[in-house]
Structure formats: C-alpha cells, structure tokens
C-alpha cells in the first residue's frame, strides 16, 4: 500500500481536530571549521550539556548514544571505549569538549573527529551565516557601531565564499586562527548575529566572482597593497592608500623584545634554515607603504639569510603568539642575545582596516560606504540562492532543517515536550531521531512536497515536512499539526504490515483530539454513512478536500466507537496484533481487519 497518502491525510487532520475542539482553529551552505588547530590535543572528553550525545564510527554504522564519550588519538586512528582501530567519529547533540589545558568549548554543531600522528583532528559543520556571526564575535568588539559590524559581516562572508576549501587536505574548509578567520566559539555577541542577519547573503564581487576580502585590525594609517604582502596576488581593489580614519583615535604603537634563540627556533619549526648562530637582524627592504618587506639575518656560520618579513612574522606568531610582532610596520635592533621590535598597527594591512571602519561608522558612514572605501571597484551583490539552502539544528530527539534556522529553532523545545507527552501517554517510544523540515514559503512547500495548500504538513519516513511556521501559527494549528504528525510516527512504528489506512488515521485523529472532543458532531455522524472500503479508497487516492475531510471524520468516528466498546488500550493493541475478525464490518458486508 502506498505510504505517501497515509502520511498526507494525517496532516490535514490537524486542522480538523482543532476545528472539532474549538471554534478557532543565500547561498547559505555549511562550512566545515577545524578547531584546536594551533595546538591539537591527543585526547578529549565530550559531555552532553542537554539530553544525550549521538554518534557513529562510520556513515553506515549503528548509532550509539550516551552522556559522555572519551576519545584519544592512537597514531592515525581513534581509541574509543577500548576500541583502538576507529577511523572517524561523527557526533551530534549539545555538548562540551574538554581537552587538557585547552579552554573547554560548548557546541551544538555536527562534529567530526579523526586522528593524525597521535593528535586529534576536530571539525564541525557550521551553517555559513552562523559561521559569519561566530567570526564577527571573535574578530570585532561588541561595542562597535552597527554599520562597521555589517561591513565586517560582508567581508567575512565573502572571504568564506572565496576561500572555501583552504584546508581541504586537513579535512575541513577553514581553521580557527588568523591563518583563515578567527573563531572563538563561546564568545557571545548579539550585535554580531544581528549584523550577519541584516546582511544575509550579501557578498562583494569583482568580475563576477567573490572578491579577496582581506581585513586586519589596524593599518597604522597606511593600507598596504596585496602584492606588497603576497607578491603573486595582485588585485586592483586591494591597492595601497592612506587611511585618514585609522589614526583618529590615536596610533596603535607597540614594542616587543624576543630572545634570538626563540626566533631561531620559530623559524626552524616553520621549515626555514637560517645560519647557525646568527646574532644580527635588520631590515633589508621596505614596501611602498613603508612596511618591512625583507629581513636580513647575519652572523654565525654561513652567509647572510634573507627572508620575507611576512613569512618571518607568521612563523614567529604561530610559535610564540600573535601579539609579539603585531605588523610589518616596524623597526628592529639587536641588543645582545635579544631583538627589540617597535612599530605601529596590527595585522597585514591589506584590505579593510577594522579600526578605520569603526571610525567611519562613528562619523556616520554606512556599511556600503565603508566597503567602497576599502575595496574600491567591487560590487555588493546578494546571492539569490542563499535563501534556498538548508541549514540544520538539533536537539535531543529532533533534527531541524530550515532555511531560517535562527527563526525556526523555537520549534524544537515545543517538539520535545509534545513527543515526551505522547510517549508517556502511550507508553511507546520513537526509536530514531525525528527530522523536522520547515519551508520558508507556501510555494516552496507545495513545489517540494507536492501537497496542496490545505494540507498543513506531510511525513515521509522519519521526516515531517511543515508549512511555514508563521502560517501554522497564524492559523492557531502549529502544536496540533506537530502533535498529529508525532502520533503518526508512533502509530506507524507499532502498526503491523497491512494495517488499514482508515484505522491508522482514525487512531491518530482520535488521540490528537482535545479532551471532550470525542463525541461525534453532525458532520462526523453524516460521515458514518461511508463504508470502510469507501474511506480506504478516498484516503489512498482522493485529492478532493471535501471527500478527504469526510473520510477523516468517518475514520475518527469509527475509532471513537471502538474505544467506547472495547477500551483504548485494547484498540491500540490491535495495531501490532491485528484487528480481530468480525469486530468491524462495513456497509458492504466485508470485515475490515489486518491479517492475523
């Protein structure tokens, strides 16, 4: 028997049940982000913060669940609960990750873990707009003006579009350091989220492609061109120029003293080979913006060693910390066994200066003007496909799929409560994670489900597909629709093969009715004239609303009569045992039961 008609009819009934009880009835894609990438741990403990964890050790492996899972790296394999040959762990839920001395992180994104050389490699799949908000929270201050945050949102989103897959060889798109874009998962900044939402789907384009939207903290009054920092990258919109906004609030000056031995160790850790025992460092060349471009290491054993200043700064920062040499706008001198750096600005200096952007916002410029100043010649575009992409959120028993997850996520607590109530009432459990798919518009719902607008939801397998939540709320039927579909899942899980559609639908309608609504009304009494064969045919094949409504009413009335005569528990038991012969007879003289 076709499954779709059974599930279709269950949805319209949500409207009918309420009517009986009361007179009022971008292209955003997931981004995979690695974390703990600067100092990957050898072991970690993951603990559920709400509900249970759910994990698999391969895509086709049986799902396991629990409150805690401990993992450690063993070569290029994982060791989990005594099993030492696990290639990968895939985990969902709301959880906290603790790994030695690293700061613990609370997350709710799908997690993947594998191992390389006795260290864990951790990454999460994050909806693109969520990634944008997380980066802004890390890269910007919550005291920033809204227009500066919006400019950041566009730059961050464009960067993600342009450079997706930067760490493909590592199994993720981006790391969580300044090598890509910084992410601090537990930073809370509602202004960052608002900026991401206000510019949702907007990116900068140049010649029809996402631009290279580099940005930095402070340019020191002079923005650098791209080829100053990276000789093989030239873009007309990344040219050097003075920045009258950056220094308004005062120059960012800094000084740092670093042991030559520490500098040498940092360079060698990055794969460089300066002369052994070098003891002098000076600037061998500067760029057009005044930044150090070449450094000379001299003394010791061997010839002088020339090195790119940006490569030098990156190697030192990765090893000793990003606050040691804050930019290439510096002077340096050697004092005994130490080097003293003193300079101004912070970051590479290419693209948007965050300090300047904030000052522009203070002076009343909007985010479009800020972007035009720092990326001249680019065009602001909104990706039409962004609203068509699906993003996921999860709770203990549900996975939500939506094009507007931050708006629709409120359905998850409601769904959890409704499911708990129905499971308690029936004494049954849904043995799988239920998927809720919410559509943004009625057109997309009708197009993708094939259902007419008067069908509030449809369920296929483990997936409940819902009309826009705002539509269901406005009709006052969101909870009743969801309850109805959850009852369908419970009923279908218990029903033996061949259980008639009218019996399953009637049970769902009866169970989802409000207390006191069991007595047949006038339409239900008229509907009793339908034979069981007629009810079954209509529910399986009819597309006419009035016929389907009559069939619903008739099936519910029959179940109400059976419950009154035999008891609720007895009738529910027939789902798995089969309807006893002779208990139900239709007007054609046929009994209607499932095979026994």
C-alpha positions as a printed NumPy array, in Angstrom:
array([[  0.   ,   0.   ,   0.   ],
       [  1.458,   3.441,  -0.927],
       [  2.835,   5.224,   2.124],
       [  2.504,   8.854,   0.951],
       [ -1.321,   9.013,   1.026],
       [ -1.335,   7.717,   4.603],
       [  1.04 ,  10.452,   5.672],
       [ -0.656,  13.129,   3.64 ],
       [ -4.025,  12.596,   5.239],
       [ -2.523,  12.815,   8.67 ],
       [ -1.66 ,  16.45 ,   8.12 ],
       [ -4.999,  17.881,   7.063],
       [ -6.448,  16.22 ,  10.146],
       [ -4.528,  18.691,  12.272],
       [ -6.908,  21.384,  11.032],
       [ -9.959,  19.171,  11.522],
       [ -9.001,  18.175,  15.072],
       [ -8.663,  21.802,  16.107],
       [-11.936,  22.732,  14.476],
       [-13.698,  19.965,  16.4  ],
       [-12.246,  21.105,  19.72 ],
       [-12.637,  24.857,  19.324],
       [-14.305,  27.377,  17.047],
       [-10.884,  28.971,  16.335],
       [ -8.734,  26.847,  14.582],
       [ 21.893,  32.879,   0.232],
       [ 23.611,  30.94 ,  -0.832],
       [ 23.888,  29.698,   2.772],
       [ 25.861,  26.482,   2.889],
       [ 27.526,  24.591,   5.688],
       [ 31.163,  25.427,   6.321],
       [ 33.448,  22.85 ,   7.934],
       [ 35.667,  24.524,  10.51 ],
       [ 38.594,  22.934,  12.297],
       [ 39.227,  23.876,  15.919],
       [ 42.085,  23.429,  18.369],
       [ 44.118,  23.599,  15.139],
       [ 47.023,  25.556,  16.597],
       [ 47.539,  23.068,  19.434],
       [ 45.734,  19.821,  18.517],
       [ 45.136,  17.654,  21.596],
       [ 45.974,  13.968,  21.971],
       [ 42.746,  13.227,  23.86 ],
       [ 39.39 ,  14.808,  24.596],
       [ 36.244,  14.178,  26.612],
       [ 32.865,  15.138,  25.196],
       [ 29.972,  15.573,  27.633],
       [ 26.32 ,  16.245,  26.831],
       [ 25.096,  19.601,  28.12 ],
       [ 21.463,  18.875,  27.276],
       [ 19.963,  15.488,  26.515],
       [ 22.224,  12.768,  25.085],
       [ 25.064,  12.541,  22.612],
       [ 24.527,  10.528,  19.436],
       [ 27.498,   9.197,  17.499],
       [ 28.626,   6.798,  14.811],
       [ 32.053,   5.484,  13.896],
       [ 31.173,   5.347,  10.199],
       [ 28.338,   6.573,   7.992],
       [ 26.679,   3.143,   7.874],
       [ 27.497,   2.088,  11.446],
       [ 24.818,   1.749,  14.121],
       [ 24.205,   4.922,  16.076],
       [ 25.197,   4.907,  19.742],
       [ 24.127,   7.328,  22.445],
       [ 25.195,   8.341,  25.913],
       [ 26.055,  11.234,  28.197],
       [ 29.845,  11.145,  27.739],
       [ 32.381,   9.818,  25.278],
       [ 36.17 ,   9.858,  25.793],
       [ 38.477,   9.769,  22.775],
       [ 42.221,   9.629,  22.286],
       [ 44.466,   9.51 ,  19.263],
       [ 46.44 ,   6.361,  18.535],
       [ 48.607,   7.036,  15.521],
       [ 46.148,   7.786,  12.699],
       [ 43.3  ,   6.001,  14.48 ],
       [ 40.974,   6.788,  17.354],
       [ 40.579,   4.846,  20.573],
       [ 37.034,   4.944,  21.95 ],
       [ 35.82 ,   2.802,  24.852],
       [ 38.576,   0.246,  24.399],
       [ 38.238,   0.044,  20.606],
       [ 41.524,   1.194,  19.092],
       [ 41.012,   1.   ,  15.342],
       [ 38.351,   3.661,  14.757],
       [ 38.958,   5.811,  11.686],
       [ 36.41 ,   8.553,  12.373],
       [ 33.797,   9.654,  14.89 ],
       [ 30.65 ,  11.546,  13.824],
       [ 28.696,  13.084,  16.707],
       [ 25.584,  15.235,  17.181],
       [ 23.916,  16.837,  20.171],
       [ 24.571,  19.7  ,  22.556],
       [ 27.961,  19.11 ,  24.109],
       [ 31.052,  20.384,  25.887],
       [ 34.555,  19.427,  24.733],
       [ 37.407,  19.342,  27.243],
       [ 40.937,  18.644,  26.078],
       [ 43.721,  19.009,  28.627],
       [ 44.786,  22.604,  29.235],
       [ 42.893,  23.945,  26.241],
       [ 39.856,  26.09 ,  27.044],
       [ 36.656,  23.986,  27.019],
       [ 34.182,  24.669,  24.218],
       [ 30.393,  24.31 ,  24.223],
       [ 28.925,  23.469,  20.808],
       [ 25.799,  22.11 ,  19.13 ],
       [ 27.074,  21.635,  15.564],
       [ 27.649,  18.198,  13.977],
       [ 31.167,  17.13 ,  14.999],
       [ 33.721,  15.013,  13.159],
       [ 36.927,  13.69 ,  14.729],
       [ 39.789,  11.705,  13.223],
       [ 43.48 ,  11.409,  14.117],
       [ 46.83 ,  12.282,  12.568],
       [ 50.188,  11.423,  14.134],
       [ 48.808,  10.85 ,  17.646],
       [ 46.771,  14.063,  17.695],
       [ 43.045,  14.573,  17.313],
       [ 41.736,  16.483,  14.328],
       [ 38.389,  18.053,  15.23 ],
       [ 35.985,  19.924,  12.979],
       [ 32.351,  20.991,  12.995],
       [ 29.867,  21.59 ,  10.187],
       [ 28.536,  25.117,  10.693],
       [ 25.826,  26.887,   8.655],
       [ 27.507,  29.693,   6.752],
       [ 25.535,  32.515,   8.364],
       [ 26.27 ,  31.066,  11.798],
       [ 29.959,  30.949,  10.859],
       [ 29.8  ,  34.617,   9.856],
       [ 28.328,  35.55 ,  13.256],
       [ 30.91 ,  33.456,  15.151],
       [ 33.819,  35.091,  13.281],
       [ 32.484,  38.609,  13.861],
       [ 32.12 ,  37.825,  17.58 ],
       [ 35.81 ,  36.862,  17.654],
       [ 37.224,  39.483,  15.292],
       [ 35.22 ,  42.541,  16.397],
       [ 34.237,  44.236,  19.629],
       [ 30.643,  44.181,  20.856],
       [ 30.976,  47.958,  21.338],
       [ 31.378,  48.547,  17.593],
       [ 28.847,  50.567,  15.659],
       [ 26.297,  48.529,  13.708],
       [ 27.484,  49.744,  10.287],
       [ 31.066,  48.643,  10.998],
       [ 29.794,  45.221,  12.072],
       [ 27.74 ,  44.953,   8.877],
       [ 30.818,  45.76 ,   6.8  ],
       [ 32.647,  43.019,   8.685],
       [ 29.796,  40.584,   8.04 ],
       [ 30.011,  41.128,   4.286],
       [ 33.817,  40.81 ,   4.326],
       [ 33.718,  37.61 ,   6.423],
       [ 31.004,  36.026,   4.266],
       [ 32.797,  36.931,   1.031],
       [ 36.065,  35.522,   2.365],
       [ 34.265,  32.27 ,   3.202],
       [ 32.864,  32.091,  -0.327],
       [ 36.186,  32.893,  -1.983],
       [ 38.458,  30.649,   0.053],
       [ 36.225,  27.682,   0.915],
       [ 38.377,  24.544,   0.988],
       [ 41.569,  26.339,   2.112],
       [ 42.309,  23.36 ,   4.396],
       [ 40.873,  20.638,   2.178],
       [ 43.92 ,  18.444,   2.777],
       [ 43.186,  18.63 ,   6.512],
       [ 39.572,  17.574,   6.104],
       [ 37.899,  20.95 ,   6.648],
       [ 37.398,  24.322,   4.935],
       [ 38.903,  26.73 ,   7.455],
       [ 40.979,  26.662,  10.618],
       [ 40.071,  28.774,  13.636],
       [ 43.188,  31.012,  13.67 ],
       [ 44.282,  34.175,  11.868],
       [ 45.61 ,  31.963,   9.084],
       [ 41.954,  31.879,   7.971],
       [ 39.437,  33.688,  10.178],
       [ 39.492,  33.587,  13.972],
       [ 36.632,  31.763,  15.671],
       [ 36.058,  31.85 ,  19.427],
       [ 33.101,  29.578,  19.887],
       [ 31.931,  30.737,  23.288],
       [ 32.089,  34.47 ,  22.547],
       [ 28.591,  35.898,  22.928],
       [ 27.848,  38.972,  20.825],
       [ 24.203,  39.596,  19.881],
       [ 25.304,  42.571,  17.755],
       [ 27.428,  40.23 ,  15.633],
       [ 24.441,  37.982,  14.974],
       [ 22.281,  40.984,  14.12 ],
       [ 24.906,  42.213,  11.632],
       [ 25.03 ,  38.798,   9.96 ],
       [ 21.238,  38.671,   9.703],
       [ 20.986,  42.249,   8.402],
       [ 23.366,  41.465,   5.521],
       [ 22.361,  37.83 ,   4.99 ],
       [ 23.586,  36.535,   1.64 ],
       [ 25.443,  39.731,   0.704],
       [ 28.97 ,  39.458,  -0.688],
       [ 31.428,  41.632,  -2.606],
       [ 32.117,  40.615,  -6.201],
       [ 34.757,  41.611,  -8.72 ],
       [ 34.429,  40.489, -12.319],
       [ 31.538,  38.261, -11.267],
       [ 33.496,  36.302,  -8.617],
       [ 33.759,  36.699,  -4.82 ],
       [ 36.463,  39.247,  -4.008],
       [ 39.528,  38.646,  -1.831],
       [ 38.175,  40.486,   1.203],
       [ 41.233,  40.541,   3.409],
       [ 40.914,  42.623,   6.57 ],
       [ 43.092,  43.464,   9.573],
       [ 42.922,  45.187,  12.937],
       [ 44.844,  48.434,  12.369],
       [ 46.695,  49.677,   9.275],
       [ 48.779,  52.26 ,  11.131],
       [ 47.438,  54.973,   8.827],
       [ 48.55 ,  53.295,   5.603],
       [ 46.705,  50.433,   3.854],
       [ 49.045,  48.041,   2.034],
       [ 48.505,  46.698,  -1.481],
       [ 48.026,  42.958,  -1.832],
       [ 51.248,  42.388,  -3.761],
       [ 53.264,  44.093,  -1.024],
       [ 52.384,  41.251,   1.313],
       [ 51.96 ,  38.487,  -1.245],
       [ 53.88 ,  39.148,  -4.488],
       [ 51.812,  36.694,  -6.546],
       [ 48.484,  38.318,  -5.596],
       [ 47.5  ,  41.479,  -7.443],
       [ 44.021,  42.959,  -7.323],
       [ 43.118,  46.498,  -8.349],
       [ 40.661,  46.766,  -5.444],
       [ 43.438,  45.898,  -2.958],
       [ 45.717,  48.826,  -3.643],
       [ 47.758,  50.79 ,  -1.116],
       [ 46.471,  54.143,   0.111],
       [ 46.489,  56.396,   3.133],
       [ 43.725,  55.867,   5.666],
       [ 42.596,  59.135,   7.296],
       [ 40.186,  57.279,   9.579],
       [ 42.553,  54.804,  11.232],
       [ 44.556,  57.245,  13.364],
       [ 41.705,  59.468,  14.533],
       [ 41.503,  57.749,  17.9  ],
       [ 45.319,  57.557,  18.231],
       [ 48.067,  55.393,  16.767],
       [ 48.344,  51.786,  17.854],
       [ 52.006,  51.616,  18.92 ],
       [ 53.711,  48.537,  20.281],
       [ 57.121,  47.198,  21.361],
       [ 58.32 ,  43.618,  21.852],
       [ 61.591,  42.047,  22.998],
       [ 62.266,  38.448,  21.895],
       [ 65.259,  36.198,  22.526],
       [ 67.207,  35.378,  19.348],
       [ 67.123,  31.712,  20.321],
       [ 63.31 ,  31.796,  20.365],
       [ 63.218,  33.495,  16.971],
       [ 65.599,  30.885,  15.551],
       [ 63.518,  28.017,  16.948],
       [ 60.342,  29.522,  15.484],
       [ 61.871,  29.788,  12.016],
       [ 63.183,  26.224,  12.075],
       [ 59.808,  24.924,  13.285],
       [ 58.344,  26.563,  10.156],
       [ 60.809,  24.706,   7.92 ],
       [ 63.311,  27.534,   7.378],
       [ 67.097,  27.188,   7.697],
       [ 68.8  ,  30.387,   8.895],
       [ 72.58 ,  30.232,   9.537],
       [ 73.554,  28.567,  12.784],
       [ 74.451,  31.06 ,  15.489],
       [ 73.127,  34.165,  13.698],
       [ 73.15 ,  37.159,  16.013],
       [ 72.   ,  40.16 ,  13.971],
       [ 68.721,  41.118,  12.353],
       [ 67.918,  44.182,  10.272],
       [ 65.509,  45.366,   7.595],
       [ 66.815,  44.789,   4.067],
       [ 63.9  ,  46.3  ,   2.146],
       [ 60.591,  48.111,   2.579],
       [ 57.399,  48.228,   0.55 ],
       [ 55.621,  51.268,  -0.872],
       [ 53.541,  51.623,   2.298],
       [ 56.661,  51.64 ,   4.49 ],
       [ 56.302,  48.083,   5.761],
       [ 59.26 ,  45.787,   6.254],
       [ 59.392,  43.555,   3.199],
       [ 62.744,  41.757,   3.538],
       [ 64.739,  40.947,   6.664],
       [ 68.448,  40.013,   6.844],
       [ 69.755,  37.564,   9.439],
       [ 73.554,  37.779,   9.748],
       [ 76.442,  36.477,  11.827],
       [ 77.17 ,  32.945,  12.956],
       [ 78.133,  30.237,  10.478],
       [ 77.117,  30.819,   6.883],
       [ 76.084,  33.599,   4.552],
       [ 73.53 ,  36.266,   5.345],
       [ 69.994,  34.935,   5.21 ],
       [ 67.224,  36.947,   3.517],
       [ 63.641,  36.22 ,   4.466],
       [ 60.249,  37.71 ,   3.661],
       [ 59.108,  39.873,   6.578],
       [ 55.566,  38.482,   6.362],
       [ 56.866,  34.881,   6.446],
       [ 59.072,  35.8  ,   9.395],
       [ 56.177,  37.386,  11.297],
       [ 53.858,  34.468,  10.593],
       [ 56.414,  31.868,  11.742],
       [ 57.148,  33.777,  14.955],
       [ 53.473,  34.479,  15.669],
       [ 52.435,  30.866,  15.129],
       [ 55.095,  29.69 ,  17.578],
       [ 55.257,  32.477,  20.176],
       [ 51.877,  34.178,  19.923],
       [ 50.221,  36.727,  17.653],
       [ 50.934,  39.674,  19.972],
       [ 54.734,  39.521,  19.632],
       [ 55.191,  41.167,  16.224],
       [ 51.874,  42.819,  15.507],
       [ 52.516,  44.122,  11.99 ],
       [ 55.213,  44.664,   9.352],
       [ 55.24 ,  48.409,  10.138],
       [ 58.215,  48.089,  12.493],
       [ 61.84 ,  48.919,  13.217],
       [ 64.165,  46.334,  14.779],
       [ 67.51 ,  46.405,  16.54 ],
       [ 69.655,  43.717,  18.167],
       [ 70.604,  44.081,  21.845],
       [ 72.917,  41.258,  22.895],
       [ 71.041,  37.967,  22.596],
       [ 67.703,  39.671,  22.037],
       [ 65.903,  41.532,  19.274],
       [ 63.752,  44.558,  20.041],
       [ 60.85 ,  45.308,  17.684],
       [ 58.889,  48.552,  17.889],
       [ 56.186,  49.564,  15.483],
       [ 52.586,  50.566,  14.885],
       [ 49.439,  48.942,  13.543],
       [ 48.285,  45.348,  13.806],
       [ 47.839,  42.78 ,  11.07 ],
       [ 48.986,  42.529,   7.468],
       [ 47.494,  45.877,   6.454],
       [ 45.725,  44.659,   3.301],
       [ 42.048,  45.387,   2.62 ],
       [ 39.729,  46.686,   5.318],
       [ 41.201,  48.314,   8.412],
       [ 38.846,  47.46 ,  11.269],
       [ 39.904,  50.499,  13.285],
       [ 39.246,  52.737,  10.281],
       [ 35.915,  51.032,   9.557],
       [ 34.738,  51.692,  13.108],
       [ 35.752,  55.355,  12.838],
       [ 33.879,  55.677,   9.536],
       [ 30.774,  54.284,  11.239],
       [ 31.205,  56.726,  14.139],
       [ 31.306,  59.545,  11.583],
       [ 28.001,  58.403,  10.084],
       [ 29.129,  56.327,   7.079],
       [ 27.05 ,  53.236,   6.304],
       [ 28.466,  49.796,   5.622],
       [ 28.247,  50.216,   1.844],
       [ 30.432,  53.341,   2.033],
       [ 32.908,  51.541,   4.295],
       [ 33.202,  48.646,   1.862],
       [ 33.558,  51.01 ,  -1.097],
       [ 36.437,  52.825,   0.634],
       [ 38.418,  49.684,   1.464],
       [ 37.532,  47.56 ,  -1.585],
       [ 37.125,  50.168,  -4.382],
       [ 35.764,  48.791,  -7.64 ],
       [ 33.922,  45.822,  -6.132],
       [ 30.149,  45.384,  -6.327],
       [ 27.86 ,  44.473,  -3.449],
       [ 25.652,  41.558,  -4.511],
       [ 23.053,  39.409,  -2.791],
       [ 23.167,  35.736,  -3.626],
       [ 19.671,  34.7  ,  -4.613],
       [ 20.481,  31.055,  -3.871],
       [ 21.238,  31.858,  -0.256],
       [ 17.603,  31.598,   0.775],
       [ 17.218,  28.225,  -0.948],
       [ 19.875,  26.384,   1.04 ],
       [ 19.051,  24.262,   4.056],
       [ 20.719,  24.546,   7.445],
       [ 20.474,  22.164,  10.375],
       [ 19.95 ,  22.479,  14.122],
       [ 19.396,  19.663,  16.57 ],
       [ 18.032,  18.803,  19.996],
       [ 17.962,  15.501,  21.864],
       [ 15.301,  13.785,  19.723],
       [ 14.941,  16.11 ,  16.74 ],
       [ 16.938,  17.488,  13.849],
       [ 15.579,  20.699,  12.342],
       [ 16.221,  21.507,   8.686],
       [ 15.341,  25.061,   7.719],
       [ 16.366,  27.961,   5.501],
       [ 15.87 ,  30.278,   8.515],
       [ 17.135,  28.18 ,  11.451],
       [ 17.53 ,  31.009,  13.956],
       [ 13.867,  31.851,  13.423],
       [ 12.535,  28.289,  13.316],
       [ 14.693,  26.795,  16.087],
       [ 11.994,  27.731,  18.626],
       [ 10.003,  24.73 ,  17.406],
       [ 12.492,  22.265,  18.939],
       [ 11.54 ,  22.724,  22.635],
       [  7.871,  22.511,  21.635],
       [  8.511,  19.321,  19.697],
       [ 10.477,  17.779,  22.57 ],
       [  7.613,  18.464,  25.007],
       [  4.925,  17.16 ,  22.656],
       [  6.861,  13.98 ,  21.936],
       [  7.531,  13.369,  25.645],
       [  3.839,  13.836,  26.431],
       [  2.654,  11.422,  23.72 ],
       [  5.313,   8.809,  24.537],
       [  4.306,   8.941,  28.197],
       [  0.614,   8.684,  27.355],
       [  1.038,   5.691,  25.038],
       [  3.976,   4.018,  26.783],
       [  5.792,   3.824,  23.43 ],
       [  8.955,   5.481,  22.142],
       [ 10.136,   6.709,  18.769],
       [ 13.418,   4.77 ,  18.328],
       [ 15.021,   7.255,  15.921],
       [ 15.794,  10.966,  15.66 ],
       [ 12.866,  12.766,  14.06 ],
       [ 13.624,  15.211,  11.259],
       [ 11.589,  18.412,  11.025],
       [ 11.792,  20.228,   7.703],
       [ 10.216,  23.696,   7.708],
       [  9.602,  25.538,   4.451],
       [ 10.04 ,  29.298,   4.095],
       [  7.103,  29.879,   1.738],
       [  3.903,  28.159,   0.74 ],
       [  5.151,  27.974,  -2.846],
       [  8.306,  26.09 ,  -1.818],
       [  6.226,  23.782,   0.387],
       [  3.815,  22.948,  -2.428],
       [  6.568,  22.609,  -5.034],
       [  8.819,  20.338,  -2.974],
       [  6.214,  18.176,  -1.238],
       [  3.585,  18.001,  -3.987],
       [  0.886,  18.717,  -1.384],
       [ -1.941,  21.229,  -1.791],
       [ -2.074,  24.282,   0.466],
       [ -4.843,  22.791,   2.622],
       [ -2.52 ,  20.01 ,   3.767],
       [ -0.616,  21.523,   6.711],
       [  2.269,  19.031,   6.72 ],
       [  3.368,  15.748,   5.223],
       [  5.557,  12.993,   6.578],
       [  7.815,  10.612,   4.69 ],
       [  9.798,   8.073,   6.652],
       [ 11.363,   9.915,   9.592],
       [ 10.864,  13.393,   8.068],
       [  7.976,  15.68 ,   8.999],
       [  7.632,  18.4  ,   6.351],
       [  5.825,  21.515,   7.593],
       [  4.288,  24.567,   6.01 ],
       [  5.945,  27.874,   7.071],
       [  5.749,  28.019,  10.849],
       [  4.373,  31.561,  10.708],
       [  1.482,  30.272,   8.579],
       [  0.686,  27.471,  11.003],
       [  0.917,  29.846,  13.98 ],
       [ -1.382,  32.362,  12.343],
       [ -3.996,  29.607,  11.907],
       [ -3.527,  28.514,  15.511],
       [ -2.614,  24.962,  14.464],
       [  1.177,  24.671,  14.873],
       [  1.124,  22.489,  18.002],
       [ -1.862,  20.416,  16.884],
       [ -0.23 ,  19.774,  13.496],
       [  3.034,  18.757,  15.103],
       [  1.293,  16.558,  17.684],
       [ -0.66 ,  14.875,  14.919],
       [  2.492,  14.041,  12.953],
       [  4.342,  12.781,  16.012],
       [  1.393,  10.488,  16.723],
       [  1.66 ,   9.272,  13.134],
       [  5.277,   8.305,  13.72 ],
       [  4.366,   6.454,  16.928],
       [  1.423,   4.699,  15.27 ],
       [  3.396,   3.75 ,  12.147],
       [  6.192,   2.363,  14.293],
       [  3.752,  -0.016,  16.029],
       [  1.485,  -0.889,  13.098],
       [  1.908,  -4.34 ,  11.586],
       [  2.074,  -4.719,   7.834],
       [ -1.307,  -4.408,   6.174],
       [ -2.981,  -2.359,   8.91 ],
       [ -5.692,  -0.384,   7.072],
       [ -5.179,   3.306,   6.414],
       [ -8.543,   4.229,   7.944],
       [ -7.594,   2.508,  11.221],
       [ -4.201,   4.243,  11.495],
       [ -5.615,   7.631,  10.508],
       [ -8.589,   7.236,  12.787],
       [ -6.34 ,   6.415,  15.743],
       [ -4.162,   9.456,  15.122],
       [ -7.207,  11.701,  14.851],
       [ -8.766,  10.23 ,  17.976],
       [ -5.559,  10.5  ,  20.037],
       [ -4.816,  14.048,  18.882],
       [ -8.305,  15.33 ,  19.714],
       [ -8.632,  17.62 ,  22.701],
       [-10.367,  16.191,  25.797],
       [-14.114,  16.285,  25.388],
       [-13.943,  16.274,  21.601],
       [-14.609,  12.552,  21.194],
       [-18.367,  12.813,  20.789],
       [-19.34 ,  12.779,  17.118],
       [-20.602,  16.047,  15.741],
       [-23.086,  16.439,  12.913],
       [-20.522,  16.131,  10.118],
       [-18.99 ,  13.065,  11.726],
       [-22.424,  11.396,  12.07 ],
       [-23.077,  12.017,   8.371],
       [-19.665,  10.677,   7.566],
       [-20.522,   7.38 ,   9.236],
       [-22.534,   6.584,   6.129],
       [-19.232,   5.949,   4.335],
       [-18.278,   2.278,   4.185],
       [-14.784,   1.24 ,   5.232],
       [-13.964,   0.416,   1.615],
       [-15.028,   3.912,   0.61 ],
       [-12.982,   5.504,   3.417],
       [ -9.93 ,   3.482,   2.42 ],
       [-10.254,   4.404,  -1.254],
       [-10.637,   8.116,  -0.512],
       [ -7.675,   8.243,   1.869],
       [ -5.434,   6.438,  -0.576],
       [ -6.408,   8.2  ,  -3.792],
       [ -8.616,  11.292,  -3.464],
       [ -7.282,  14.833,  -3.966],
       [-10.646,  16.465,  -3.211],
       [-10.657,  18.319,   0.072],
       [-14.325,  17.745,   0.919],
       [-14.026,  13.971,   0.305],
       [-10.855,  13.699,   2.392],
       [-12.439,  15.657,   5.242],
       [-15.467,  13.306,   5.223],
       [-13.175,  10.281,   5.238],
       [-11.178,  11.69 ,   8.167],
       [-14.309,  12.342,  10.142],
       [-15.629,   8.848,   9.383],
       [-12.413,   7.083,  10.403],
       [-12.187,   9.066,  13.638],
       [-15.845,   8.326,  14.472],
       [-15.307,   4.597,  13.949],
       [-12.273,   4.59 ,  16.247],
       [-14.202,   6.533,  18.899],
       [-16.938,   3.878,  18.78 ],
       [-14.41 ,   1.05 ,  19.035],
       [-12.678,   2.667,  22.014],
       [-16.017,   3.153,  23.75 ],
       [-16.899,  -0.508,  23.244],
       [-13.512,  -2.208,  23.767],
       [-11.281,   0.351,  25.621],
       [ -8.445,   2.5  ,  24.345],
       [ -5.655,   0.091,  25.276],
       [ -7.377,  -2.81 ,  23.552],
       [ -7.812,  -0.884,  20.318],
       [ -4.179,   0.297,  20.442],
       [ -3.109,  -3.317,  20.887],
       [ -4.733,  -4.205,  17.572],
       [ -2.041,  -2.168,  15.797],
       [  0.564,  -4.839,  16.437],
       [ -1.717,  -7.886,  16.838],
       [ -4.152,  -7.158,  14.03 ],
       [ -7.835,  -6.216,  14.125],
       [ -9.865,  -9.26 ,  15.271],
       [-12.123, -10.742,  12.648],
       [-15.733,  -9.628,  12.883],
       [-15.013,  -6.671,  15.181],
       [-15.522,  -4.139,  12.386],
       [-17.855,  -4.636,   9.438],
       [-18.532,  -2.084,   6.754],
       [-21.697,  -1.425,   4.843],
       [-20.662,  -3.777,   2.046],
       [-20.659,  -6.725,   4.428],
       [-16.872,  -7.069,   4.467],
       [-14.988,  -7.198,   7.722],
       [-12.043,  -4.83 ,   7.872],
       [ -9.034,  -6.191,   9.683],
       [ -5.324,  -6.532,   9.233],
       [ -4.004, -10.045,   8.513],
       [ -3.532, -12.048,  11.709]])
